[in-house]
Amino acid sequence: MTSRTRETILFVVVTLLVSSAIGGYWVTHPNKGFLTQWMMCTPAVVGVILSWIYRREPLRAIGLEYTGARPWIVALLYPLAMAAIAAALG
């Protein structure tokens, strides 16, 4: 079995276990809607972590480069600005 095959199997197993755990908790606590967003992000987080553990790939290898603080600030403030505009309009 090649390293790539082992990594893929580990990715599938870990992703399913984490998503199942989050899903099980969500079923017993349906008022916690944010858990669905965590489930959607699980494959990406597991993939990034496994690429670091198995291959020591930096995040820039998959296109995630730090381009300065401006994009982070905009991404943080944009939803808040839209909520403020929506509240002001109506």
LINRA-V922229 format. One record per residue. N is the residue number from 1. RES is the residue in one small letter. PSI is psi as a letter, one per 40 degrees, with the letter a starting at -180 (* if undefined). Layout:
# LINRA-V922229
n->N res->RES psi->PSI
n->N res->RES psi->PSI
This chain:
# LINRA-V922229
n->1 res->m psi->h
n->2 res->t psi->i
n->3 res->s psi->d
n->4 res->r psi->d
n->5 res->t psi->d
n->6 res->r psi->d
n->7 res->e psi->d
n->8 res->t psi->d
n->9 res->i psi->d
n->10 res->l psi->d
n->11 res->f psi->d
n->12 res->v psi->d
n->13 res->v psi->d
n->14 res->v psi->d
n->15 res->t psi->d
n->16 res->l psi->d
n->17 res->l psi->d
n->18 res->v psi->d
n->19 res->s psi->d
n->20 res->s psi->d
n->21 res->a psi->d
n->22 res->i psi->d
n->23 res->g psi->d
n->24 res->g psi->d
n->25 res->y psi->d
n->26 res->w psi->d
n->27 res->v psi->d
n->28 res->t psi->e
n->29 res->h psi->g
n->30 res->p psi->e
n->31 res->n psi->e
n->32 res->k psi->g
n->33 res->g psi->d
n->34 res->f psi->e
n->35 res->l psi->d
n->36 res->t psi->d
n->37 res->q psi->d
n->38 res->w psi->d
n->39 res->m psi->d
n->40 res->m psi->d
n->41 res->c psi->e
n->42 res->t psi->d
n->43 res->p psi->d
n->44 res->a psi->d
n->45 res->v psi->d
n->46 res->v psi->d
n->47 res->g psi->d
n->48 res->v psi->d
n->49 res->i psi->d
n->50 res->l psi->d
n->51 res->s psi->d
n->52 res->w psi->d
n->53 res->i psi->d
n->54 res->y psi->d
n->55 res->r psi->e
n->56 res->r psi->f
n->57 res->e psi->h
n->58 res->p psi->i
n->59 res->l psi->d
n->60 res->r psi->e
n->61 res->a psi->d
n->62 res->i psi->e
n->63 res->g psi->e
n->64 res->l psi->g
n->65 res->e psi->i
n->66 res->y psi->h
n->67 res->t psi->e
n->68 res->g psi->i
n->69 res->a psi->d
n->70 res->r psi->d
n->71 res->p psi->d
n->72 res->w psi->d
n->73 res->i psi->d
n->74 res->v psi->d
n->75 res->a psi->d
n->76 res->l psi->d
n->77 res->l psi->d
n->78 res->y psi->d
n->79 res->p psi->d
n->80 res->l psi->d
n->81 res->a psi->d
n->82 res->m psi->d
n->83 res->a psi->d
n->84 res->a psi->d
n->85 res->i psi->d
n->86 res->a psi->d
n->87 res->a psi->d
n->88 res->a psi->d
n->89 res->l psi->d
n->90 res->g psi->*
